[in-house]
Amino acid sequence: MSVINDLKAQLPPTLAAISITHFATVDSTMLVAERQIQSGRRAPFLLLADEQTAGIGRRGHHFDSPPVAGLYFTYAMPAPAATALLTPAAGVALQQTVSRVVQVTATIKWVNDLLVNDRKVAGIMATFLPEPQPTVLIGVGVNLTPSAERHETKLGLPIGALLTAAPANDLRPALLAQWLIHFTQLLQTPAQIMPAYRQHAAWLGRTVTLAGAGVDQRGTVQGFTADGALQLLTPQGLITTTTGSIRLV
């Protein structure tokens, strides 16, 4: 059975109707999706790749995407009225998916990474395209197995993987199906997103450095607001921010 057929077989009818394209190699599923939207393709649709030669993360960082060793996809959807909780919802859905499919307990590092034992195993990014129709692209990259081609992140975060060795069967259809199901359910019940996010958040109570939100700040992670903003307690007081990245001190 092909990856697409296997994936569709695990989805409810409403999600199985979404157009899915499977590539062997692309520069980036996010870039392909953006080009397709600009050429007139309408969301929703899903792009899945075995390998990305120019995978991208937040703030233009490179996301290593070696063949076979990961799950790399972009989900294009019509932009909802409110977009603040899309990335937290994607993170919660991925955390729930990993727990269900491979029985691995992961935490969500604000705002867009999934960690196992403080090692990055997945990254998420969301891009809003206002034209020709308001569309949101949700890009997800998951490190399934270790690879020598992956390198430490720009923020010095160690790289990890969900599994220690390649599985006997292709887990990508199950992972992607469960992510789509959980993500869709969360968007239908937005009041559940941040409580679930807080329950699985990484580094609560730990000292971090916040970069990319003006002057770098050091403080303790206190929590997260209802719209997904980080609350950081610094010597100067409590900071609430929706931008930037954090790393452990």
Summary of the structure (lengths in Angstrom):
residues: 249
radius of gyration: 17.4
end to end distance: 47.2
largest distance: 58.2
contacts: 797
relative contact order: 0.15
helix: 27%
strand: 34%
